[in-house]
């Protein structure tokens, strides 16, 4: 569902992530026809960066 929101309404994705200023900038960018695609890509990158990566191993022993 987050991916669909990020593609269709990229500015809403930033508001859902708690990034209000970026959401406003993205909304202004999306209002232009040419700016919609970069705004959608930007929202997908932000969504990917906000989620913890499963590839990073977690240390089970503190101090080592």
Long-range contacts (C-beta under 8 A, 24 or more apart in sequence): 2-47, 3-44, 3-47, 6-40, 6-43, 6-44, 6-47, 7-40, 7-43, 7-44, 10-36, 10-39, 10-40, 10-42, 10-43, 11-39, 11-43, 13-43, 13-46, 13-47, 14-43, 14-46, 17-46, 17-47, 17-50, 19-46, 22-46
